[in-house]
């Protein structure tokens, strides 16, 4: 970890998650919705997972929601904070406390976007998976809370003559498959969707973020209190720029889903160049030219 760029204050994030755990059922609608989406994908795979690990599961009710669905037989949860869940471990995603080839399935539930060494964390996940084991992860992407980010930037620029980091930097969808491939996963896939939510005002949005444990944990964040005038101006700009029906405001959470398999001989392998059974030119009803020839326009 000494060579890894430190972006997030992991100790602060643990404290935020500890505080949020006390009222998780009241604010964890996003984590529950994403968990259901991941389980829907698991049920499409039609295989069993005798031993599964879920990271980022900070409540007993969420563990119960996951248990028994999607072919999961035994589920162990792990988070940075303790819970009342029956099979729960306190651990750090940046240093997994498990032996190699231990799990048939690892789920990352909205935890990866707070990790400093994301490539290293994915490598460790691949290490603890059995051959042909599945990793299914969901993390918040770069379009998340873009409305809040823009409102803060505008308000601080207008009233304070400068800006401070208020919303975390996050990965883009195109980065996902590359990170999985770099970590040694086979058949890597990354896709995203934006979950739209409306709030009465920006203050209700920030209350939810605090209740979810998703508030700012950037090392370079402002340590002093925000000026009241700047806070009010931010809320005003948000309302003006991003209105929703009924006088409310809109907020978007981009969820990037990562899918990768631990390598195994039984998995599909890409064909070598020139080994395809069908030609692309035939499918496109066009002329194929040898490499290096200049194609003339077809009239």
VMD Tcl script that draws the C-alpha trace (Angstrom):
set ca {
  {0.00 0.00 0.00}
  {2.99 2.32 0.41}
  {3.18 2.80 -3.37}
  {-0.57 3.40 -3.79}
  {-1.96 6.88 -4.21}
  {-4.00 7.69 -1.12}
  {-7.22 9.49 -2.08}
  {-9.61 8.48 0.69}
  {-9.30 8.62 4.46}
  {-10.21 5.03 5.29}
  {-10.42 5.71 9.05}
  {-12.99 8.46 8.45}
  {-14.94 6.17 6.15}
  {-15.05 3.46 8.82}
  {-16.45 5.95 11.32}
  {-19.06 7.09 8.82}
  {-20.12 3.49 8.15}
  {-20.23 2.74 11.88}
  {-22.54 5.70 12.45}
  {-24.72 4.78 9.48}
  {-25.06 1.15 10.60}
  {-27.20 2.23 13.56}
  {-29.99 3.31 11.21}
  {-29.15 1.35 8.06}
  {-32.69 0.09 7.46}
  {-33.96 3.68 7.25}
  {-31.46 4.88 4.64}
  {-30.09 1.85 2.79}
  {-32.63 1.89 -0.04}
  {-29.88 2.26 -2.66}
  {-27.81 -0.65 -1.33}
  {-30.93 -2.83 -1.17}
  {-31.96 -1.90 -4.72}
  {-28.48 -2.69 -6.05}
  {-28.42 -5.99 -4.12}
  {-31.68 -7.01 -5.80}
  {-30.23 -6.16 -9.21}
  {-27.14 -8.27 -8.55}
  {-29.28 -11.19 -7.37}
  {-31.37 -10.96 -10.53}
  {-28.18 -11.42 -12.53}
  {-27.14 -14.37 -10.38}
  {-30.47 -16.09 -10.96}
  {-29.92 -15.81 -14.72}
  {-26.68 -17.80 -14.42}
  {-28.48 -20.94 -13.17}
  {-25.78 -22.51 -11.03}
  {-25.19 -22.92 -7.32}
  {-22.58 -21.19 -5.18}
  {-21.87 -23.34 -2.09}
  {-19.80 -20.63 -0.34}
  {-20.16 -16.93 -1.11}
  {-18.64 -13.76 0.31}
  {-20.35 -10.37 0.17}
  {-18.29 -7.24 0.83}
  {-19.96 -4.03 1.92}
  {-22.80 -5.74 3.79}
  {-23.21 -3.74 7.00}
  {-26.50 -5.02 8.40}
  {-28.15 -8.29 9.36}
  {-31.32 -7.50 7.39}
  {-29.30 -7.04 4.20}
  {-27.46 -10.32 4.70}
  {-30.82 -12.05 5.17}
  {-32.02 -10.47 1.91}
  {-29.09 -12.04 0.04}
  {-29.08 -15.45 1.71}
  {-30.69 -18.27 -0.25}
  {-31.17 -16.39 -3.53}
  {-29.22 -16.71 -6.76}
  {-27.94 -20.18 -5.94}
  {-26.17 -19.01 -2.77}
  {-26.04 -21.75 -0.12}
  {-23.80 -20.30 2.60}
  {-23.12 -16.56 2.74}
  {-20.38 -14.83 4.72}
  {-20.54 -11.04 4.93}
  {-17.59 -8.74 5.50}
  {-17.46 -5.04 6.23}
  {-15.26 -2.53 8.03}
  {-17.77 -2.39 10.91}
  {-19.30 -5.15 13.08}
  {-22.94 -6.18 12.68}
  {-25.40 -8.57 14.29}
  {-25.40 -10.80 11.20}
  {-24.74 -14.47 12.09}
  {-21.86 -15.02 9.64}
  {-20.06 -11.69 9.58}
  {-16.40 -10.69 9.63}
  {-14.85 -7.31 10.25}
  {-12.19 -6.80 7.60}
  {-10.58 -4.47 5.10}
  {-11.17 -4.86 1.36}
  {-7.61 -3.69 0.74}
  {-6.23 -6.65 2.74}
  {-8.58 -9.63 2.50}
  {-8.19 -12.03 5.45}
  {-8.96 -15.22 3.48}
  {-6.97 -18.10 2.04}
  {-6.58 -18.59 -1.70}
  {-9.31 -20.38 -3.67}
  {-11.80 -20.22 -0.80}
  {-15.04 -18.92 -2.36}
  {-17.30 -19.87 -5.26}
  {-18.70 -16.34 -5.45}
  {-17.62 -12.89 -4.27}
  {-20.06 -9.97 -4.34}
  {-18.91 -6.37 -3.98}
  {-21.90 -4.36 -2.78}
  {-21.28 -0.63 -3.27}
  {-17.93 -0.70 -1.48}
  {-15.28 -0.53 -4.19}
  {-15.60 3.20 -4.90}
  {-14.08 4.00 -1.47}
  {-10.94 1.89 -1.98}
  {-7.58 3.56 -2.59}
  {-5.99 0.55 -4.30}
  {-8.81 -0.70 -6.52}
  {-6.59 -2.78 -8.85}
  {-5.00 -4.44 -5.82}
  {-8.40 -5.13 -4.24}
  {-9.61 -6.82 -7.43}
  {-6.45 -8.93 -7.59}
  {-7.13 -10.12 -4.03}
  {-10.72 -10.97 -4.91}
  {-9.51 -13.03 -7.85}
  {-7.03 -14.76 -5.53}
  {-9.69 -15.93 -3.03}
  {-12.01 -17.28 -5.76}
  {-11.95 -20.94 -6.73}
  {-11.22 -21.69 -10.41}
  {-14.35 -20.80 -12.41}
  {-15.59 -18.77 -9.44}
  {-17.59 -15.62 -10.10}
  {-17.02 -12.03 -9.05}
  {-20.05 -9.76 -9.26}
  {-19.52 -6.21 -8.06}
  {-21.40 -2.93 -8.07}
  {-19.77 0.43 -7.46}
  {-20.81 4.04 -7.91}
  {-19.53 5.58 -11.15}
  {-18.39 8.98 -12.33}
  {-21.86 10.32 -13.18}
  {-23.04 9.83 -9.58}
  {-24.34 13.03 -7.94}
  {-23.14 15.18 -10.83}
  {-25.96 17.58 -9.94}
  {-24.69 18.04 -6.39}
  {-21.13 18.43 -7.63}
  {-22.14 21.19 -10.06}
  {-24.21 23.03 -7.45}
  {-21.32 23.05 -4.95}
  {-18.84 24.24 -7.58}
  {-21.11 27.09 -8.65}
  {-21.88 28.22 -5.09}
  {-18.27 28.14 -3.87}
  {-16.95 29.88 -6.98}
  {-19.55 32.61 -6.60}
  {-19.21 33.27 -2.86}
  {-15.75 32.09 -1.89}
  {-13.65 32.55 -5.01}
  {-12.46 28.93 -5.01}
  {-13.66 25.36 -4.76}
  {-12.97 22.34 -2.56}
  {-13.55 18.62 -3.28}
  {-17.09 17.80 -2.16}
  {-17.96 14.69 -4.20}
  {-15.54 11.79 -4.57}
  {-13.71 11.01 -7.80}
  {-15.14 7.78 -9.22}
  {-14.30 5.32 -11.97}
  {-15.88 5.34 -15.42}
  {-17.60 2.36 -17.02}
  {-14.83 1.95 -19.60}
  {-12.31 1.53 -16.78}
  {-14.20 -1.43 -15.29}
  {-13.47 -4.19 -17.81}
  {-9.83 -3.07 -18.10}
  {-9.41 -3.28 -14.32}
  {-10.93 -6.77 -14.25}
  {-8.64 -7.93 -17.06}
  {-5.62 -6.43 -15.31}
  {-6.57 -8.35 -12.14}
  {-6.56 -11.65 -14.05}
  {-10.28 -12.23 -14.49}
  {-11.60 -14.12 -17.51}
  {-14.60 -12.95 -19.55}
  {-14.64 -9.46 -17.98}
  {-17.74 -7.32 -18.51}
  {-18.65 -3.85 -17.22}
  {-21.93 -2.01 -17.74}
  {-23.78 0.79 -15.99}
  {-27.18 2.24 -15.28}
  {-28.27 5.44 -13.56}
  {-30.79 5.17 -10.72}
  {-32.83 8.38 -10.53}
  {-34.13 9.63 -7.20}
  {-36.02 12.81 -6.27}
  {-35.79 14.76 -3.02}
  {-37.67 17.63 -1.44}
  {-34.45 19.68 -1.44}
  {-30.66 19.40 -1.31}
  {-30.70 19.14 2.49}
  {-32.80 15.97 2.34}
  {-30.36 14.52 -0.19}
  {-27.37 15.22 2.05}
  {-29.22 13.74 5.02}
  {-29.68 10.53 3.05}
  {-26.02 10.46 2.05}
  {-25.04 10.81 5.69}
  {-27.49 8.07 6.69}
  {-26.02 5.76 4.02}
  {-22.43 6.43 5.11}
  {-21.70 7.95 1.69}
  {-20.51 11.41 2.75}
  {-17.16 12.94 1.84}
  {-14.04 11.02 2.91}
  {-11.46 12.55 0.56}
  {-8.14 13.21 2.28}
  {-7.98 16.73 0.79}
  {-11.52 17.62 1.80}
  {-12.19 20.88 3.63}
  {-11.87 20.30 7.38}
  {-13.64 23.51 8.49}
  {-17.40 24.07 8.65}
  {-19.16 25.23 5.49}
  {-20.38 28.81 5.53}
  {-24.14 29.08 5.97}
  {-24.43 31.46 3.00}
  {-22.56 29.00 0.73}
  {-24.74 26.10 1.86}
  {-27.96 28.01 1.21}
  {-26.70 29.22 -2.15}
  {-25.78 25.67 -3.15}
  {-29.31 24.49 -2.33}
  {-30.76 27.39 -4.32}
  {-28.61 26.66 -7.38}
  {-29.47 22.96 -7.17}
  {-33.19 23.75 -7.18}
  {-32.83 26.08 -10.14}
  {-30.64 23.82 -12.29}
  {-32.03 20.37 -11.55}
  {-35.76 20.65 -10.78}
  {-38.02 17.61 -10.70}
  {-41.78 17.23 -10.80}
  {-43.70 18.61 -7.86}
  {-41.11 21.21 -6.89}
  {-38.56 18.57 -5.94}
  {-34.96 18.10 -7.12}
  {-33.40 15.24 -9.12}
  {-30.34 13.20 -8.17}
  {-28.65 10.43 -10.14}
  {-26.61 7.47 -8.86}
  {-24.62 5.75 -11.61}
  {-24.10 2.09 -10.71}
  {-21.29 0.29 -12.56}
  {-21.66 -3.50 -12.49}
  {-18.52 -5.60 -12.89}
  {-18.61 -9.29 -13.83}
  {-15.57 -11.54 -14.09}
  {-14.68 -15.21 -13.69}
  {-11.65 -16.80 -12.11}
  {-9.83 -18.54 -15.00}
  {-10.59 -22.21 -15.70}
  {-9.87 -24.54 -18.64}
  {-13.58 -25.11 -19.27}
  {-14.26 -21.45 -20.09}
  {-14.69 -20.10 -23.60}
  {-11.50 -18.87 -25.22}
  {-11.28 -16.17 -27.92}
  {-10.45 -17.50 -31.38}
  {-7.10 -16.75 -32.92}
  {-7.13 -14.18 -35.74}
  {-8.31 -15.77 -39.00}
  {-10.11 -18.69 -37.29}
  {-13.65 -17.26 -37.42}
  {-16.27 -19.47 -39.10}
  {-18.09 -16.49 -40.66}
  {-16.66 -13.39 -42.32}
  {-17.58 -9.91 -41.12}
  {-17.66 -8.69 -44.73}
  {-20.39 -11.21 -45.57}
  {-22.52 -10.09 -42.63}
  {-22.17 -6.45 -43.73}
  {-22.71 -7.24 -47.44}
  {-19.50 -5.51 -48.46}
  {-16.16 -6.31 -50.05}
  {-13.24 -7.57 -47.97}
  {-9.81 -6.17 -48.86}
  {-6.51 -7.77 -47.78}
  {-4.59 -5.93 -45.08}
  {-2.70 -3.03 -46.59}
  {-4.89 -2.63 -49.69}
  {-6.74 0.61 -50.07}
  {-10.47 0.17 -50.40}
  {-12.21 2.12 -53.13}
  {-15.67 3.49 -52.36}
  {-18.58 1.25 -53.38}
  {-21.12 2.97 -55.64}
}
mol new
graphics top color blue
foreach p $ca { graphics top sphere $p radius 0.5 }
foreach p [lrange $ca 0 end-1] q [lrange $ca 1 end] { graphics top cylinder $p $q radius 0.2 }
display resetview
